Amino acid sequence: APTGVLWRLEGIPIPSPNHYSTLGTTGGPVSALNPNMIGNSDFLTSAFPAEYGNATAGVFDINLRTGNKERFEFMGQLGAFTGMEAAIEGPFNKGKGSFVVAYRHSFAEIAQAAGLNVGTSATPKYKDLTFNIDFGNSKAGKFSIFGIGGLSSIDFLGAEIDTTDLFANPNQNAYNVSKFGVLGVKHNLLLNDHSYIRTVLSASHSGNSYKTDDLDMTDAQGSLLQTNDVLDAGNTFRLSSYYNNKINKRLTLRTG
């Protein structure tokens, strides 16, 4: 099942990078991963190499691409599912480094604000931001800062639905909020032409809240009868460092 997938970003385990990633939604129905930001990545199922753990279904080992070191570029697009998207990238530090930043916003939220019918009064609202800043090579090694974050919410308001609404309970107000974020620093130090040390330090947050108000619809104003309030949140700090030595074409040593 998707809930058993180990997600990794730049070598560090991260929370599920999906919007509405509450338990029971198989890890989240809307991806917060921007495909325009992903570099060389690995997806593994069944048996995994020894460096991967705490996974039963699969591993998605994601690496972010670096920005254009030659010139500035801008991108904008609009998709029915991915929503409104804008990105910028370019060089800095005299062309030694680069940056790339991308932001996406829910199309359904934009459509509702424009007065368009999205099929339900419970409008899915979500947004995500991804960035990667590469400082280039130096005598101390190569440093980069990366991050990804997402925020999603949807409100099911019983008093606002009609008979054509397929999702909401007419006797209940329900409020769902899901969010996550990862910020990391990566350092790569080349020791010689066949070995290096890579270190990554990161902090991550994930949280989900679900609140319901039961309505007494016999009252003209819809009085509240009961409130359920659930909050799940956690912060994680991780440090990963390993030594990699390609001894020959057939043998590589990695330890850390």
C-alpha positions in Angstrom: 0.0 0.0 0.0 1.2 3.6 -0.5 1.2 4.1 3.2 4.2 1.7 3.4 6.4 3.7 1.1 9.6 5.2 2.4 10.1 8.7 1.0 13.6 10.1 0.9 14.8 13.6 -0.2 18.5 14.1 -0.9 19.3 11.0 1.2 17.1 11.9 4.2 13.8 10.2 5.1 10.9 12.7 5.0 7.2 12.8 5.7 4.8 11.8 3.0 5.1 14.6 0.4 1.4 14.6 -0.5 -1.5 16.9 0.3 -4.2 15.5 2.6 -1.9 12.9 3.9 -4.1 11.9 6.8 -4.1 8.2 7.7 -6.7 6.5 5.7 -6.0 8.4 2.5 -3.2 6.0 1.4 -0.6 8.6 1.9 -2.4 11.5 0.2 -4.5 11.8 -3.0 -2.7 14.9 -4.4 1.0 14.9 -4.8 3.1 17.8 -3.5 6.1 16.7 -5.5 6.7 19.0 -8.4 7.9 16.9 -11.4 9.7 20.0 -12.8 11.9 20.0 -9.7 12.9 16.3 -9.6 16.4 15.2 -10.8 17.7 11.6 -11.0 15.7 9.6 -8.6 15.1 5.9 -7.7 11.9 4.0 -7.1 12.3 0.5 -5.6 9.8 -2.2 -4.8 10.2 -5.6 -3.1 13.8 -6.1 -1.7 15.8 -3.0 -1.0 19.6 -2.3 -0.6 20.9 -2.2 2.9 20.9 1.6 3.2 17.0 1.7 3.1 15.0 0.8 6.1 11.5 1.2 7.8 9.7 0.4 4.6 7.3 -2.4 3.6 5.9 -1.4 0.2 8.5 0.6 -1.6 11.1 3.3 -1.6 11.1 6.6 -3.5 14.6 8.1 -3.2 14.2 11.6 -4.6 16.9 14.1 -5.7 16.2 17.7 -6.7 17.7 19.1 -9.8 20.0 22.1 -9.8 19.2 25.4 -11.5 20.6 26.8 -14.7 24.1 28.1 -14.1 24.3 30.0 -17.4 21.2 32.2 -17.5 17.9 33.1 -15.7 14.8 31.2 -16.7 11.1 31.7 -15.8 8.2 29.3 -16.2 4.4 29.5 -15.6 1.6 27.1 -16.4 -1.9 26.2 -15.4 -3.2 22.7 -15.0 -6.6 21.3 -14.0 -5.0 19.1 -11.3 -1.6 20.7 -10.5 -3.1 24.2 -10.5 -1.3 27.4 -11.1 2.5 27.0 -11.2 5.4 29.4 -11.4 9.2 28.7 -11.2 12.4 30.7 -11.5 16.0 29.6 -11.7 19.4 31.0 -12.5 23.0 31.4 -11.6 24.6 33.3 -8.7 28.0 33.5 -6.9 29.7 34.5 -10.2 28.2 31.4 -12.0 29.7 28.9 -9.5 26.3 28.2 -8.0 22.6 28.2 -9.0 19.1 28.3 -7.5 15.7 27.0 -8.5 12.4 27.7 -6.8 8.9 26.5 -7.8 5.4 27.2 -6.3 2.0 25.7 -7.1 -1.5 26.6 -6.1 -4.8 24.7 -6.3 -6.8 25.3 -9.5 -10.1 24.5 -7.7 -9.5 27.3 -5.3 -8.7 29.7 -8.1 -11.8 28.6 -10.0 -14.0 29.1 -7.0 -12.6 32.6 -6.4 -13.4 33.4 -10.1 -17.0 32.2 -9.6 -16.8 28.9 -11.4 -18.7 25.8 -10.3 -16.2 23.2 -9.1 -19.0 20.6 -8.3 -19.0 21.0 -4.5 -19.1 23.6 -1.8 -16.2 21.8 -0.2 -13.3 23.3 -2.3 -9.9 21.5 -2.0 -7.3 24.1 -1.2 -3.6 23.2 -1.5 -0.3 24.8 -2.2 3.3 23.7 -2.2 6.8 25.2 -2.5 10.1 23.5 -3.5 13.6 24.9 -3.8 17.2 23.9 -4.2 20.2 26.3 -3.7 23.5 25.0 -4.9 26.5 27.1 -3.7 29.0 25.4 -6.1 32.4 23.8 -5.4 34.8 25.4 -2.9 37.9 24.3 -1.0 35.6 23.3 1.9 33.5 21.1 -0.4 30.1 21.6 -2.1 27.2 23.0 0.0 23.5 23.2 -0.9 20.3 24.1 0.9 17.0 22.4 -0.1 13.4 22.3 1.0 9.9 21.3 0.3 6.6 22.2 2.0 2.9 21.8 1.5 -0.3 23.0 3.0 -3.8 21.7 2.2 -7.2 22.1 3.7 -10.9 21.4 2.9 -14.0 22.4 4.8 -17.3 20.4 4.6 -20.0 22.8 5.8 -23.4 21.1 6.2 -25.4 24.3 6.1 -23.9 25.2 2.6 -24.4 21.9 0.7 -27.3 21.1 -1.6 -28.9 17.8 -2.8 -26.3 17.5 -5.6 -23.3 17.5 -3.3 -21.7 14.1 -3.1 -19.2 14.6 -0.3 -20.6 16.4 2.7 -22.8 15.4 5.6 -25.7 17.8 5.9 -25.7 17.5 9.7 -22.1 18.2 10.3 -19.4 20.8 9.7 -16.0 19.2 9.2 -12.6 20.9 8.8 -9.5 19.2 7.6 -6.0 20.6 7.5 -2.8 18.8 6.5 0.7 20.3 6.3 4.4 19.2 6.1 7.7 20.8 5.6 11.4 19.8 5.2 14.5 22.0 5.3 18.0 20.5 4.9 21.6 21.3 4.3 23.8 19.0 2.3 27.6 18.9 2.1 29.7 16.9 -0.3 33.4 16.6 0.1 35.6 14.9 -2.6 38.6 13.1 -1.1 40.0 11.9 -4.4 38.8 10.7 -7.8 37.1 7.6 -6.4 35.9 8.5 -2.8 33.8 11.2 -1.1 32.0 12.0 2.2 28.4 13.2 2.1 26.6 14.8 5.1 23.0 15.9 5.3 21.4 17.7 8.2 17.6 18.2 8.1 14.5 19.3 10.1 11.0 18.2 9.2 7.5 18.8 10.4 4.2 17.0 9.6 0.8 17.7 11.0 -2.9 16.8 10.5 -5.9 18.2 12.2 -9.5 17.2 11.9 -12.4 19.0 13.6 -16.1 18.3 13.4 -19.1 20.2 14.7 -22.4 18.2 14.7 -25.4 20.4 13.8 -28.9 20.4 15.2 -30.8 21.1 12.0 -34.1 21.4 13.9 -32.8 24.8 15.0 -33.2 27.4 12.3 -29.6 28.6 13.0 -28.1 25.1 13.1 -26.9 25.0 16.7 -23.7 23.1 17.5 -24.2 19.9 19.5 -20.7 18.5 19.8 -17.2 19.2 18.7 -14.5 16.6 18.0 -10.9 18.0 17.7 -8.0 15.7 16.6 -4.5 16.9 16.1 -1.5 14.8 15.1 1.8 16.6 14.7 5.5 15.8 14.9 8.9 17.3 14.4 12.0 15.3 13.4 15.7 16.2 13.2 18.0 14.0 11.2 21.7 13.7 10.6 23.1 11.4 7.9 26.8 11.1 7.0 28.5 8.4 5.0 31.8 7.6 3.3 31.7 6.2 -0.3 34.7 4.6 -2.0 34.5 3.0 -5.5 37.4 0.6 -5.1 37.0 -0.8 -8.7 34.3 -1.4 -11.3 32.9 -4.3 -9.4 33.3 -3.3 -5.7 32.1 -0.2 -3.9 32.3 0.4 -0.2 29.8 2.6 1.6 29.6 3.1 5.4 28.2 5.7 7.7 
